[in-house]
Amino acid sequence: MKLHVIPSAIAIALSVPTAARAQVPVETATAEPPAAAVASITGREIGGHLRFLASDLMRGRDAGSPEARLTAEYLASHLFAIGADPLGDFNRGGRTYLQKFPLETTTALSEGSSLTLTLTPDGSHRVVDCKLGVDYIFGPQGVAPGEVEADVVFAGYGRDLPDRGVDDYGKLDVRNRFVLVYDGAPGEGEADRRGGGANKVEAARKRGALGLLVISPSSEADARPPGPVGMFGFDRPRVTLGPAPATIPSIALTPAIRNLLAAALDLPKPEAVGTPAGRQLPGLRVKFTHAAKSELREDRNVIGFLPGSDPEKKNEIVVFSAHYDHEGVDAKGEIYNGSDDNASGTSGVLEVAQAFGSAPRPARSVAFLWVSGEEKGLLGSKWFADHQALPEGMKIVADINLDMISRNDPSKIGATPSPSHPDYNSIVAAAVAATQAEGLEMLFDSDPYYARTDSFNFAAKGIPVIFFFAGLHEDYHKPTDDVEKADLEKSARVARAAFRLGWTTAQAAEAPKKITAPPAPAEAEAPPAASN
């Protein structure tokens, strides 16, 4: 099997013990992790990783950057050193430790975007040049750049709810036209509430429309402009798994423009709109220009595993995960080193991998995954979850995720899902003992962050997960998140607890599963007060 080529400079710098002694299986099904492996996880070694990963040299490890690629090579080199089998892409007949995935960076430009309305009712001619952010606004994400010009049709409230018998289009032909609709819905029932923005856009798109023009049903609506264009995503780069699927623009017109159109075109009043209410608007034509620049680039997840020792259980994989990307460098040249977020979790998983590499093999296989693109919307873990190129017959049964573990109270660590969360599972229950063994109190205070880190994409596939999280702080997503502020010993305790938990999970008789937390014990009633 061809292994990933290691950059010589990084290979020389590795100080990981040889993995040759780790090839023997565990002879007894013990849940107690090897003491020497636990002790091998130290704050000093975590600090060594942090001093490299969170250094100015790495320029904030922005997704898809050269520094992110160097980080991936660093992680892959450590996987090779511990004897892990690669689980990444195939290359020249063998597998590598790297799983590549595409990114698209799109910047919607306010300069060059325009909307022109041409009104020709009753033979008159009027051209209205609308200004972005003053007369109209739209969310540019996913809208293809370019210029289109077309006639307009009116479709009432623009809803399509077949299960409720609501179709505002009827037999109206909207192909290669813009569709003008009223915002909101005429009633208060469930069918009306569901006829929201996304439903309107999809109803127009699937009928072949070029875009949606949305106006208020009320002529007395708030006439203030919609707000700075930056609030809607203009002039700021947005990264997606690319290329992103295209959608049609949903253009919100201000009340002033709405009143102009209603008067010139004699639009049906909202209360008089029936179903269907569609009709042609021969007196209105739209020219719409969307300016944007896009760049396709490539990023990498890093993945390797140690096969389990049990003939059957080795097909079940316990994954340790962390994201290694951060925010890069801002326009002022300030570097967002991201020591806590998430060089700390990245280093913790490195230490866990080394500990497993130096220990006998547990029953189940154990994998180590570092993903990129988390800061852009959990992109790398989304790609991995949707493209699990596992060996035949193998499946992931658990994910233990470390994200921001080096700050705040040295004796406490947050965790999610909590016993009150619908995804509470047997891993979380076992984590209480694992953290206590390292002198940590596990707090169930992190449920609000459950969907904000990479374990969420595993949970979306039905895989039991736990996310260890030490909490936010004043340096979160700021250039001041530096290694000097890291609590290395706390990081080591969390990593040791994660190793203990992973070992227990890999050795357990049954694979992890969702469970219901036992009810909290009722408080004992106070004895009645003694009477005199």
N, C-alpha and C positions, 0 to 999 in steps of 0.2 A: 504494500500500500504506500503510495507516494505521500510523503508528509510535506507540510508547508515549508518553504525555504525561509530560513531565519537570517535576518540581517546580522552580520558578524559582530558589529559593535554592541548590539543588544545582547547577543548570545554570550559574549564575554562578560557582560555586566551581571548576568544571572548568578544568584547565589542560592538557588534552590537545591536541596539535597537530591541525590540521584534517586530515580524511581525504580531501580532494579529490585530492591527489596520489597516493593509493594505488590508484586504479582501474585503473592499467595493469598488464597481466600481466607475468610474468617471460618475457623473450624467449628465454632459453636454459635448458635443463633442468639448471641447476646446483644441486648440493646444498649449496653454500656459502652461508650466510645473509648478507644484506646487512649490512655492517659498521655502518652508521649505525643500523639497527634494533636490532642487538645493543647498541650503546652507549647507546641511549635508555633502557635498563632500568637504573635507578640506585637505590642505597640510599636516597638522599634522597627520591625519589618514593615508594618503598615506605614509608619512615618517615612521609610525609605521609598515606598511606592508613591506616597503623596508628594514628596519633594520633587519627584520627576513629573508626575501627571499634572500637578497643580502649579508647575513652574511657569514663568513668563515665556519660556521657550515653547511651550505647548499652545500659547495664544488662545486659551479658553476652549480648545477642542471643539470648535464649531462643527456641526454636522456637515459631512462632505468635504471638509477642509483638508489640506495636506497634513495638519497636525492631528486630525482625527484618524487619518490613515496611519500615521506613525504610532498613535496609541493602539490601534488595532494590531499592528505588527508586534508591539511590546507585549500585548496580552497573548497573542498567538505563540510567541516565543516561550512564555511561561507554561502554556499548555504542553508544548513539546517537551519542556524540561521535566515535567512531572509524569510523562509517559502517557498522556491522554490521547485517545484516538480522535482524529478530526471528524467533525460532523458538518462541515461547511460545503461549499460548492465543489463539484468535480472539476479537475484540471489535469489534462494529459494522462488520463487513465486512472487517477487517484483522487482522493478527497483532500481538501485544504481545511484550515481552521476558519476560513473567512466565508461568510455568506453575503454576497453583494446584493444591493437593492437600489432601485432608481429613485432619484429625487428630482423634483422640478421646483426651481425658485422663480416665482412670478412676482413682478412689481407692477401693480396697476398705477398708471400715471394720470394725475389730474390734468396736467398740461397735455393737450392734444385730445382729451375726451370732450365730446360735445353732443348736444341734442338740439335739433332744429325742427320746429313744427310749422308746416305750411297749411294754412286754412284757406279754402276756396269755396265757401258756401254761397249759393245764389250768385255765382259769377264773380264774387269779390276775390281779392287776393291779399293775404297777409302772411308775413314771415315772422315767426317768433324765435329768436335765438335765446335758448335757455342756458343759464349758467349753472355749472355743477356746484352743488353745495348751497346754492341760493334758490334756484327754481326747481331743481330736481336732484335726486341722489339714487344710487343703487349700490348693492353689494357686488364688487367686481370679481370676487373669488369664483373661478371656474368659467368666467365669461370669455369667449374667444376674442382676441383683439381684431380690429378691422372696422370697416365702414359698411353699413347697410342702409338702404332707403326703400320704404315700402308704404303701401296704403294701410289703413287702420280699420278694424272692425270692433264693434261694441258687443260685449258678452255679459252684461248684467254684473253679477257678483263673481263670475268666473269660476264657479264651483263645479266639481265632478265627484259626486258621492253616490255611486250606483247602488250600494247597499241600503241607502236611504231614499232612493228614487229622486235624487237631486242632480240635474244636469242643466246648467245654464247655457250650454252651447247648442243643444238640439242638433240640427243639421247644418249649422253655420260653418262655412268653409273658411278656415283661418290659415291655410297653408301659405307660407312666404309672406305673411302679413304680421303687423303688430296687433295685439289685442288690448283694448281699453276696458278696464273693469273697475267696479267700486271696491274699496277696501272693506274688510270685515264681512259681516253677514247680516241679513235682515232680521233675524230672530235671536232667541236665546237658547234654543234647544241644542242637543248634542250634535245633530247634523250641521247646524249653523256654526258651532264652535270649531268643528273639524274642517270647515271650509276656509282654513287659514292660508297664510302666505305660501307655504310649501305646496299645499294642495292646488292652489291657483297656478303656480308656476308649472307644476307637473301636468296639469290639465291642458295648459296651453302648449307646452313642449311636445307632448305626445301627439298633438293634433297638427304639428308642423309649423307652429308660430315662430316668428323670429324674436319676439320679445313681448313683455307685458308692460303696459302703462297703467299705473294704479292711482286712482283719485279718491278723495274722501267723499263719502255720501253727503256730508254736510257742507253747505256753502259758508257756514260760520265757524269752520274749524280754525284752530290756532294758526295764525299766518306767519309765525316765526320760521326762519330758515331751518333746515334739518340739522345743521351743525357742521363743524369742521370736517372736511373730507377725510382727514386722517382717521377719524373715528370709524369710518366705514371700510378702511383697509387700503386707501390710496397712498401712493408714494412710500410704501413700506414693503420690503420683500416678504413673501409668504412662501413657506416651503411645504410641499405636499409629496406624497408618494406619486411619482410621475411616470408618464404624463397624466395630469389630472383630467378626469372626464369633463367634457364641456357641458355647460348649461346655457339657458337663455337669460338675458337680463330681466330683472323685475325692477322697473323704474318708477319710483314714487315721485309724483308731481305735487308741488306745493298748492295750497288752497287758491292762491292767486291765479295760477295756471289752470287749475280745475274750474274756477268760475268763468274764466275766459272761454274754455272749451264748452262748458255746459250752455253758455249763452249763444255761442256761435253755431253750435251743432244741434241745439234743441234736444239734448240728451233726456231720456226718460228720468223722471224723478225717482229716487231710490225706493220710495214707498209704492211706486207704480210698476216696479220691475217684476215681471212674471217669470215663469220657468217653462220653456226657454225664453230668453229676452234678447237674443242675438240679432244684430242687423249690421249691414254695411254702413260705413261712414264715408261716403264719397267726397265729403268736403275736408278731409284731413289726411295729410301725408307726413311721415316721420323720416328724418335722416338722423341716424345714430352712429356715433363714432366712439369706439373704446380703444384707448391707447394702453399698451402694456408691453413689457419686455420679459422674456422668459429665458431661463438657462437650465438645461438638463445636466445633472451631475450624478455621481455614484457614491454610495456610502457602504459601510460594511458592519455586519454583526460578526461576533467572534464566538465560536462554539466548539467544544470538545467534550469527550466523556470518558469515564472509566467504567468498563463493563463490570456488571455484578457477578457474584460467584455462584448464585443459585441457578440451576439450569432453567427454571421457569421464571422466577422473579426477575432475572436479569433483563427480561424484555420490558420491564417497567422502569421508567426513568424518573429520578428525583432531580429537578433542575434548580440550580442556584443562579439568580439573575441580578444584574445591575446595569444601569446605563452609564456610559463613559463620556457622553458628549456634554457640552455646556454651551454658554452663550457667545463665545468668541470674543471679538474686539468691537467696541462701539465706534461711532463716527468720530469721537474725540480721541481715539487711539487708546482708550482705557481697556485693559485686559480683564476679562471676567474669568479668573482662574478656577472657580468652582471647586475649591478644596473639599468643602462639605458636600456640595451638590455637583457631581456625585463621585468625585475622586475617592471619597471615603468609602462608599459602597462598593466601588470598583476594586479598591484595595482590599476590602474585607473579603470579597469573593476570591481574589487572588490568594489570600491566606488560607481560606477554606479549601481551595483547590490543592494547594500545597500540602495541607494536612491530610486530605484524602489520598493524595499521591504517595505519601510516606507511610500510609497505614495498610493493613490487610484489606482485601476487598469485602465490602458488605454484600448482602444478598442481592439487592437491587442495583441497577446501574445509576451512576451519579454524573450529571452533566453540569457544565459551567458555561453560562451564556452572558456575554456583554453586548448590549445593543446600543445603537446610536439613534439619533433623531427623536429622543424622548422629549427634549425641550421644544420640538416643533409639532408635537401632538402624538407622542407614543408611536412614531412611525416605524422604527426598527423592530420593535416587539410586535407590532401589527403585521409587518411583513413576515416575521418568523412564525407567528401563530398561524398565518394563512399558508405558509410554505414550509411545513415541517418535513424536511427530507430525511426522515429517520430510517435506520436499517429495517428491513422487512420484519414485521411482527412486533416491533417495539412501539411503545406509546408513553407519553408523559403522564405521570400520575400526581405530580405535585410541583409547585413552584414556590421557592423561598426567595423573596426579593429584598435586597438591601438598597435603600435610597436615603441618603443623609443620615449618617449614624455617628457623627463625631462632635456634636455640640450639645449644649444645654445640660440639664442635671446629670451628673456622672453616674448616678445610681438608678436611673430610670430609662426605659425605652418604650416607645409607643408601638402599637401593633394593631392591625386590622386584617380581616374582619372580626368584629367583636361578637360576643355571644348573642347580642341582639340583632346582628346583621344577618340577612337571609343567606349569605354564603359562608356562615360560620362552619368550621370543619374540624376534623380530628387533628390536623396539623397544629392549629391554633391551641387546642386543648393541651397538646404535648409540649407546646412552646413555653408554657408557664413553668414547668419543671426545668427546662433547658436554660431559661433566663435566670431562674433562682439559683441554679448551680454556679452561675457566674456573678452572683451578688447583685443582680438587676431586678428591679420591680417592673413588671410588664403592665403598661397602662393601656386600656382600651379607649384611647382618645383620638384615634386616627381614622375613624370611619369617614369623616368628611373628605379625606384625601384618597379614598379607596380607588377612585377612577382616575386619579391624577398621576399614576405611575405604571410601570410596565406590567406588573402582575395582573392588571385589569384585563389585558388582552389574553392572558391564559384563562382567567376566570370566565371570560366570554365564551371560551370553548368548553366550559364545564369542568375545568381542572381546578382542584382545591389549591388555594394559595394562602400565603401569609406575607405581609409587607411590614418589615421592621423600619421604623421611622422615628428619629429623635426629635422632630419638630422644627418649626420655622424659627428664625432669629433675625436680628437686625441686619445681617449681612446677606440675607437671602436674595439671590439674583442681583447682587451688587459687585463692583470690582473689589470690594473689601473682603470677599470670601476667600481668605488666604490660609495657607498651611499653618502659619504661626498661631492661628486661633483654634486649631484642631485639638481635641482631647484624644490623644493617641491611645491611652489606656482604655477609655470608654469604647473606642472603635474596636479594640482587640477583644474586650469582653462581649460586645455584640457579635463579633465574628465567631468567637468561640461558642457562644450560645447557638448561633446559626449552624455551626458544625455539629454540635451535639444534637440539635433538632434533626438535621439532615441524616445523621447516622441512625438515630432512632427510627426515622421514617423509612430509611433504606432497609432496616432490619426487621421492621414490624411484620407480624403474621399476615395482616391485611393491608391493602393499599389504602391511602387516605380517602376519606369520603365526607360529604356534608353530614352534620349532626345537629341535633337540637340541644341547646344548652339546658342543663338541669335548672329548675327554678331556684331562685335564691332562697336560702333558709329564712323562714319568718323570724322576725325579731321576737325574742321572749318578752312576754308581758312583765312589767314591773310588779313585784309583789305589793299587795295593798299596804297602805301606810298603817303603822301600828297605832291603835287608839289609846288614848290616855285613860 
